Amino acid sequence: MLFPTKDIIAIATGVVGLAGAVLAAIRYFAKKEQLEGDLKRVEERYTELDLRYKEAVEMIGKVKLSGSAALLLKGEIDNQLELATKALHAKASSILVPLPGKNPQNLIFLAAFGPAAPSLRRTTVPLTKGIAAHVFTSSRPYLALDTRQDKEFFKGVDILSSYITSDILCVPVVIGGATIGVLQFLNKEQGSFTEQDLQLAQRLAEPLAQRVSQFVADPSNFELLGFAPAEVDRDGTIVFCDLTASSLLIDAMNFSSAISLINAYLEKACDVTMQHGGTIDKLLGDGGMFRFNVPHEIPDSRMQALRAAVSMRDVFQVQKDGWLKAGMPANVLFTRIGIASGPVREAIMGHPQFQSLTVVGEPVILASNLCLGAPRDRNVILATAETVAGIESQLTLKQLPSGLLRKIKGQQATAFEVFGCVRGN
């Protein structure tokens, strides 16, 4: 059967059109797939760069605390550990060292490699439990082919890190005949660790020992790991100040103007603190925490802290009078100040990117409680009995009824209201 010429042309035209449509569709889906692939690669690249950015920010914070030398040393240890892990075909590894102190009670992770590494930061391992502790105390290598059946294995770290350890190889890190840490490898990629792997691990531990020794020799380096060096108690005086009703001020005024008044209050409080030899610990919204005699020793530090508090109150009253004369709604504003003295310790605290040096101890809690528990309808200074002990003759004060402070360690603290310092002292 022969088709007319015009039908053949129509069919051919239809086939060509269909082929063109198919080709266009193929090109569309190919382009779509390419774009999706490009988008995926861009997303992966963004994730990688974002991770590097966060690591860089954290690294900058660490440099500020411990210095670049310690950070470089830590980087060298991390790199050597990664190479050793690949040499032994392990899925994870770590180096543990004892936390500094006269009688170490725990091991901490100096370096870690593998999927659980981020969660091991600030993790401690008791020196009485686990294979790492056994190797450290015995100075002998250890090979566990099945941790579930091994009596020395401590599963607490697995629970904290959500990582399952099936087999483990652990050797001591030794320098000068003394064990200063342990090197461990977890979960061999194929099969289990062997005696040959154990011998290789011991050889790999030798070059690491020198750098580990250099790191642990300086307790301040442990700040990189999130652990502050052990500190002895120091007598300090803590001062908290607070501006009452600042939220009402913000409601009653232009926001920028209200913040300007609060900043002026904080500026004067900080100036007074430094004039009396104190240290600004931190600012807390519309208040602040200050410390005296820590870290810089000050003669008569308790008296200096009390003088500073009286001056803060008086300077604020002058500020307030000026604001009122200028027509500002400052009549609801008052300053409350709490002071406590006693043993405190310095510590590095906070997120790795936002760590700061501060002090901890009972006086911090007491001073904060006094400040927050003080009356809100007048300027007031409250101090603990320890702060005024022996210098009562230099102060104008009154003992307050018991119960103003919350109990600390089961004891009710005694509080005094301080009105001023005796002239001439």
C-alpha positions in Angstrom: 0.0 0.0 0.0 1.4 3.3 -1.1 0.8 6.5 0.9 0.2 9.7 -0.9 3.2 12.1 -0.9 1.5 14.6 1.3 0.9 11.9 3.9 4.5 10.8 3.8 5.5 14.4 4.3 3.1 14.8 7.2 4.3 11.6 8.9 8.0 12.6 8.4 7.2 16.0 9.8 5.5 14.4 12.8 8.4 12.0 13.4 10.9 14.9 13.2 8.8 16.9 15.6 8.5 14.0 18.0 12.3 13.4 17.8 12.8 17.1 18.5 10.5 17.0 21.5 12.3 13.9 22.8 15.7 15.5 22.3 14.4 18.6 24.0 13.2 16.5 26.9 16.5 14.7 27.1 18.3 18.0 27.2 16.0 19.3 29.8 16.4 16.4 32.2 20.2 16.3 31.5 20.4 20.0 32.4 18.2 19.5 35.4 20.3 16.6 36.6 23.5 18.7 36.0 22.0 21.6 37.9 20.9 19.4 40.8 24.4 17.9 40.9 25.9 21.4 40.9 23.6 22.4 43.7 24.5 19.4 45.7 28.2 20.1 45.2 27.6 23.7 46.2 25.8 22.6 49.3 28.6 20.2 50.2 31.2 22.9 49.7 29.2 25.3 51.8 28.9 22.7 54.6 32.7 22.2 54.4 33.5 25.9 54.5 31.0 26.5 57.3 32.7 23.8 59.4 36.1 25.3 58.6 34.9 28.7 59.6 33.6 27.4 63.0 36.9 25.6 63.6 38.8 28.8 62.7 36.7 30.8 65.2 37.2 28.3 67.9 40.9 28.2 67.1 41.1 32.0 67.5 39.5 31.7 70.9 41.9 29.1 71.9 44.9 31.1 70.8 43.7 34.0 73.0 43.6 31.7 76.0 46.7 29.5 75.7 48.9 31.0 73.0 49.8 29.9 69.5 52.7 27.6 70.7 50.4 25.3 72.6 47.9 25.3 69.7 50.7 24.3 67.2 51.9 21.6 69.5 48.3 20.2 69.8 48.0 20.3 66.0 51.2 18.3 65.6 49.9 15.7 68.1 46.5 15.5 66.2 48.3 15.0 62.8 50.6 12.3 64.2 47.6 10.5 65.7 45.7 10.6 62.4 48.7 9.1 60.5 49.1 6.4 63.1 45.4 5.5 62.9 45.6 5.1 59.1 48.8 3.0 59.5 47.0 0.6 61.8 43.8 0.6 59.7 41.7 1.6 62.7 38.4 3.4 62.6 39.1 5.5 65.7 41.9 6.4 68.1 42.8 8.6 71.0 45.5 9.8 73.3 44.6 10.1 77.0 46.6 11.8 79.7 46.0 12.4 83.4 44.3 15.6 84.5 47.0 17.8 86.2 47.1 17.7 90.0 49.0 16.2 92.9 47.0 13.0 92.9 45.4 12.6 89.5 42.0 10.8 89.6 41.0 10.9 85.9 42.3 10.6 82.4 41.2 13.1 79.8 41.4 13.1 76.0 44.4 15.0 74.7 43.5 14.0 71.1 40.9 11.9 69.4 40.3 10.8 65.8 37.2 9.2 64.4 33.4 9.7 64.4 33.1 10.1 68.1 35.9 12.6 68.5 33.8 15.8 68.9 31.8 14.3 71.8 34.9 13.3 73.7 35.9 16.9 74.5 35.9 17.5 78.3 35.1 13.8 78.9 36.9 12.3 81.9 37.8 8.6 82.4 38.3 7.4 86.0 41.8 6.0 86.7 40.1 3.1 88.4 38.1 1.9 85.4 38.7 0.8 81.8 41.5 -0.5 79.6 43.1 2.9 79.2 43.4 3.3 83.0 44.7 -0.2 83.3 47.4 0.5 80.7 48.3 3.8 82.4 48.7 2.4 85.9 50.4 -0.9 84.8 52.5 0.6 82.0 51.8 -2.5 79.9 50.1 -2.8 76.5 46.7 -4.4 76.2 44.8 -6.1 73.4 41.1 -6.8 73.6 39.7 -8.7 70.6 36.1 -8.6 72.0 35.4 -5.8 74.4 32.0 -7.3 75.3 33.7 -10.2 77.0 36.7 -8.2 78.4 36.6 -7.6 82.1 38.8 -4.5 81.9 36.6 -2.7 79.4 34.6 0.3 80.6 31.6 1.0 78.5 30.8 4.4 80.1 32.7 6.3 77.3 30.8 4.4 74.6 27.6 5.4 76.2 28.6 9.1 76.4 29.9 9.2 72.8 27.2 6.9 71.3 30.1 4.9 69.7 30.4 1.1 69.9 33.8 -0.3 70.5 34.2 -3.9 69.4 38.0 -4.4 69.7 40.7 -2.2 71.1 44.5 -1.9 71.2 46.1 0.2 73.9 49.8 1.0 74.6 51.5 3.3 77.2 53.1 6.5 76.1 56.4 6.5 77.9 59.2 9.0 78.2 62.2 8.7 80.5 60.8 5.5 81.9 57.6 7.2 83.1 54.2 6.6 81.7 52.7 10.0 80.8 49.6 8.8 78.8 48.1 6.1 76.7 47.6 5.6 73.0 44.6 3.5 71.9 43.2 2.3 68.6 39.6 1.2 68.2 37.8 -1.1 65.7 40.1 -2.3 63.0 38.6 -1.8 59.5 39.0 -5.5 58.5 39.3 -8.3 61.0 40.8 -7.7 64.5 44.0 -6.2 65.8 47.0 -8.6 66.0 50.2 -8.9 68.0 52.0 -7.4 65.0 49.6 -4.4 65.2 50.5 -4.2 68.9 54.2 -4.0 68.1 53.5 -1.3 65.5 51.5 0.7 67.9 54.3 0.7 70.4 56.7 2.0 67.8 54.2 4.7 66.8 53.9 5.8 70.4 57.6 6.6 70.6 57.6 9.8 68.4 54.4 10.9 70.0 55.8 10.7 73.5 58.1 13.8 73.1 55.3 16.1 72.0 52.8 14.7 74.6 55.5 15.3 77.3 55.9 18.9 76.1 52.1 19.5 76.2 51.4 18.1 79.7 54.5 19.9 81.2 52.5 23.1 81.2 49.2 22.8 83.1 47.9 26.0 81.4 47.9 24.0 78.0 44.9 22.0 79.3 42.8 25.1 78.8 42.8 24.0 75.1 41.1 20.8 76.1 38.4 22.6 78.2 40.1 22.0 81.5 41.3 24.8 83.7 44.6 24.1 85.6 44.2 23.2 89.3 44.0 26.4 91.3 44.5 26.9 95.1 41.9 28.9 97.1 42.6 32.6 97.3 40.9 35.1 99.6 38.8 37.4 97.6 35.9 39.8 97.9 33.1 39.7 95.4 30.8 42.7 94.6 27.6 42.4 92.6 25.7 45.5 91.6 22.3 45.8 90.0 20.1 48.6 88.7 16.4 48.1 89.7 13.4 48.8 87.4 15.6 49.2 84.3 12.8 47.5 82.3 10.4 50.2 83.4 12.9 52.8 82.2 13.0 51.2 78.7 9.2 51.2 78.6 9.0 54.9 79.6 11.7 56.2 77.3 13.1 56.0 73.8 15.0 52.7 73.7 18.3 54.2 72.8 18.1 56.9 75.5 17.2 54.2 78.1 20.2 52.1 77.1 22.4 55.1 77.2 21.5 55.7 80.9 22.1 52.0 81.8 25.5 52.2 80.1 26.3 55.4 82.0 25.5 53.6 85.2 27.7 50.6 84.3 30.5 52.8 83.2 30.6 54.6 86.5 30.5 51.3 88.4 33.4 50.0 86.4 35.4 53.2 86.9 34.9 53.1 90.6 35.9 49.5 90.8 39.2 50.1 89.0 39.9 53.2 91.0 39.9 51.0 94.1 42.1 48.3 92.7 39.3 45.9 91.7 38.8 43.8 88.6 35.8 43.8 86.3 34.7 40.1 86.1 31.7 40.4 83.9 28.7 42.7 83.1 25.3 41.2 83.5 22.7 43.2 81.6 22.0 46.1 83.9 24.5 45.0 86.5 27.9 43.6 87.0 30.2 41.3 89.0 33.5 42.7 90.3 36.3 41.0 92.3 38.9 42.3 94.7 42.3 40.7 95.6 41.9 38.2 92.7 44.0 38.0 90.7 45.8 41.1 91.8 46.5 41.3 95.5 45.3 44.5 97.2 46.2 45.6 100.8 43.0 45.9 102.9 41.0 44.4 100.0 37.8 44.0 101.9 37.9 47.6 103.0 38.7 48.7 99.4 35.7 46.7 98.1 33.4 48.3 100.7 34.7 51.8 99.9 34.1 51.1 96.2 30.5 50.0 97.0 29.8 53.2 98.9 31.3 55.2 96.1 29.2 53.3 93.5 26.1 54.1 95.4 27.0 57.8 95.9 28.1 58.3 92.3 24.8 56.7 91.1 22.8 59.1 93.3 24.5 62.0 91.7 23.7 60.5 88.2 20.1 60.0 89.2 19.7 63.5 90.5 21.0 64.9 87.2 18.6 62.7 85.2 15.7 63.8 87.2 16.6 67.5 86.8 16.7 66.8 83.0 13.2 65.5 83.1 14.0 61.8 82.7 11.8 59.2 84.3 14.5 58.0 86.6 12.6 58.1 89.9 12.0 54.4 89.9 15.8 53.6 89.6 17.8 52.4 92.5 21.1 50.5 92.9 21.5 47.4 94.9 25.0 46.1 95.9 25.9 42.8 97.5 29.4 42.0 98.9 30.8 38.7 100.2 34.4 37.6 101.1 36.1 34.2 101.4 38.0 31.6 99.4 37.5 31.6 95.7 39.2 30.0 92.7 39.9 31.3 89.2 38.5 29.2 86.3 38.2 29.4 82.6 34.5 28.9 81.8 32.1 28.9 78.9 31.8 27.7 75.3 35.2 27.3 73.5 34.4 30.3 71.3 33.3 32.5 74.3 35.4 31.4 77.2 36.4 33.9 79.9 38.4 34.0 83.1 36.2 34.2 86.2 36.1 33.1 89.8 33.9 30.5 91.5 33.2 29.8 95.2 30.8 30.5 98.0 31.4 34.3 98.1 30.1 34.5 94.5 26.8 32.9 95.4 26.5 34.9 98.6 27.2 38.3 97.0 24.7 37.5 94.2 22.0 36.4 96.7 22.5 39.6 98.7 22.2 41.8 95.6 19.1 40.0 94.4 17.5 39.8 97.8 18.1 43.5 98.7 15.2 46.0 98.8 14.2 47.5 95.5 12.8 50.8 96.7 16.1 52.5 97.8 19.8 52.5 97.2 21.3 49.7 99.5 24.6 47.9 100.2 24.5 44.5 101.9 27.6 42.6 103.1 28.3 39.3 104.8 29.7 39.0 108.3 33.0 37.7 106.8 33.4 40.9 104.8 33.0 43.3 107.8 34.7 41.1 110.4 37.5 43.1 112.2 36.8 46.4 110.4 33.4 47.2 112.0 34.9 50.3 113.6 35.7 51.7 110.2 32.1 51.3 109.0 28.6 52.6 109.7 26.4 49.5 109.5 23.5 47.6 110.9 22.9 43.8 111.3 19.9 42.6 109.4 17.4 40.0 110.6 18.4 36.4 109.7 16.7 34.8 106.7 17.7 37.4 104.0 20.1 35.0 102.4 19.3 31.6 101.2 21.1 28.8 103.0 24.5 27.8 101.6 25.8 24.4 102.6 23.0 24.2 105.3 24.1 27.4 107.1 22.2 30.7 107.2 24.6 33.6 106.5 24.5 36.8 108.5 24.1 40.0 106.6 24.8 43.7 107.4 23.6 46.8 105.7 26.5 49.2 105.1 25.6 52.9 105.2 29.1 54.3 104.8 32.8 54.3 105.8 33.9 56.3 108.8 35.6 59.5 107.7 39.4 59.4 107.9 39.7 55.7 107.1 
